[in-house]
Amino acid sequence: MRIGELAERAGTSTRTLRYYETHGLVRAARSANGYRIYDESELHVVREIRTLLGAGFALADIRPFVACLRAGNASGHVCPDSVAVLRRKLAELDAGIDRLQAVRQELRDQLADAIAHREEACTRRCTAR
């Protein structure tokens, strides 16, 4: 299929496909007139790339998944290099969640302190009258 058809079927732009190609993620053959020609398997590769990008993976992280697909696997996450990336990404997410939970607790503590301070101030004013 040509680049426009692949872009349409994958739900992306031709520019994006060229970008993936320059990063070695998508492969195209060239026709006699120079048009890019993509194999049907590239549609699966592009969908995998888009899914992983949507989940927050960087292009460098995606390479093992594409290699796994190109090795003939139905899914890009079953190969050892992909599993290593998944483990690392999960550890990064867990660390980020831990940081966010600590920030949330700090904000809760500050809010509780502010409310208590405000109520205390109100109580002093009301009893001073």
C-alpha positions as CSV (number, residue, x, y, z in Angstrom):
1,M,0.0,0.0,0.0
2,R,1.1,3.6,-0.5
3,I,1.8,6.0,2.3
4,G,-1.6,7.7,2.1
5,E,-3.5,4.5,2.5
6,L,-1.3,3.4,5.4
7,A,-1.8,6.8,7.1
8,E,-5.5,6.6,6.6
9,R,-5.8,3.0,7.8
10,A,-3.6,3.7,10.8
11,G,-5.3,6.9,11.7
12,T,-2.2,9.1,11.4
13,S,-0.6,11.4,8.9
14,T,1.9,10.8,6.1
15,R,4.2,13.2,7.9
16,T,4.1,11.0,11.0
17,L,4.8,7.9,9.0
18,R,7.9,9.6,7.4
19,Y,9.0,10.6,10.9
20,Y,8.7,7.0,12.1
21,E,10.6,5.9,9.0
22,T,13.5,8.3,9.7
23,H,13.7,6.8,13.2
24,G,13.9,3.3,11.7
25,L,10.6,2.1,13.2
26,V,8.6,1.8,9.9
27,R,10.0,0.3,6.7
28,A,9.0,1.1,3.2
29,A,10.1,-0.2,-0.1
30,R,10.3,2.1,-3.1
31,S,8.4,1.5,-6.3
32,A,10.1,2.2,-9.7
33,N,8.7,5.7,-9.7
34,G,10.0,6.4,-6.1
35,Y,6.8,6.0,-4.2
36,R,6.9,4.5,-0.8
37,I,5.3,1.1,-0.7
38,Y,4.4,-0.5,2.6
39,D,3.7,-4.1,3.4
40,E,0.5,-5.0,5.2
41,S,2.6,-5.8,8.3
42,E,3.6,-2.2,8.7
43,L,0.0,-1.4,9.6
44,H,0.4,-3.6,12.7
45,V,3.7,-1.9,13.5
46,V,2.3,1.6,13.2
47,R,-0.6,0.7,15.4
48,E,1.8,-0.7,18.0
49,I,3.9,2.5,17.8
50,R,0.8,4.7,18.3
51,T,-0.4,2.7,21.2
52,L,2.9,2.8,23.0
53,L,3.3,6.5,22.3
54,G,-0.1,7.1,23.7
55,A,0.9,5.3,26.9
56,G,3.9,7.6,27.3
57,F,6.7,5.6,25.8
58,A,9.5,7.4,24.0
59,L,10.5,6.4,20.5
60,A,13.7,4.8,21.8
61,D,11.6,2.7,24.2
62,I,9.5,1.4,21.3
63,R,12.3,-0.1,19.3
64,P,12.3,-3.5,21.1
65,F,8.5,-3.8,20.5
66,V,8.9,-3.2,16.8
67,A,11.8,-5.6,16.7
68,C,9.6,-8.2,18.4
69,L,6.9,-7.8,15.9
70,R,9.4,-8.0,13.0
71,A,10.6,-11.3,14.5
72,G,7.2,-12.8,13.8
73,N,5.5,-12.4,17.1
74,A,1.8,-11.4,17.1
75,S,2.5,-8.9,19.9
76,G,5.4,-6.6,20.5
77,H,5.5,-7.1,24.3
78,V,6.5,-10.8,24.5
79,C,10.2,-10.5,23.8
80,P,12.8,-10.2,26.5
81,D,13.9,-6.7,25.5
82,S,10.3,-5.5,25.5
83,V,9.7,-7.0,28.9
84,A,12.8,-5.1,30.2
85,V,11.3,-1.9,28.9
86,L,8.0,-2.7,30.4
87,R,9.6,-3.3,33.8
88,R,11.6,-0.1,33.6
89,K,8.6,1.9,32.6
90,L,6.5,0.4,35.3
91,A,9.2,1.3,37.9
92,E,9.2,4.9,36.6
93,L,5.4,5.1,36.9
94,D,5.5,3.6,40.4
95,A,8.1,6.2,41.5
96,G,6.0,9.0,39.9
97,I,2.9,7.8,41.7
98,D,4.7,7.7,45.0
99,R,5.9,11.3,44.5
100,L,2.4,12.4,43.6
101,Q,0.9,10.7,46.6
102,A,3.5,12.4,48.8
103,V,2.5,15.8,47.3
104,R,-1.2,15.0,47.7
105,Q,-0.6,14.2,51.4
106,E,1.4,17.4,51.9
107,L,-1.5,19.4,50.3
108,R,-4.0,17.7,52.5
109,D,-2.0,18.5,55.6
110,Q,-1.6,22.1,54.6
111,L,-5.4,22.4,53.9
112,A,-6.3,20.8,57.2
113,D,-3.9,23.2,58.9
114,A,-5.4,26.2,57.1
115,I,-8.9,25.2,58.0
116,A,-8.0,24.6,61.6
117,H,-6.2,28.0,61.7
118,R,-9.2,29.7,60.2
119,E,-11.7,28.1,62.5
120,E,-9.5,28.9,65.5
121,A,-9.3,32.5,64.4
122,C,-13.1,32.7,64.0
123,T,-13.7,31.1,67.4
124,R,-11.4,33.7,69.0
125,R,-13.2,36.6,67.3
126,C,-16.6,35.2,68.1
127,T,-15.8,34.7,71.8
128,A,-14.1,38.1,72.1
129,R,-17.4,39.8,71.4
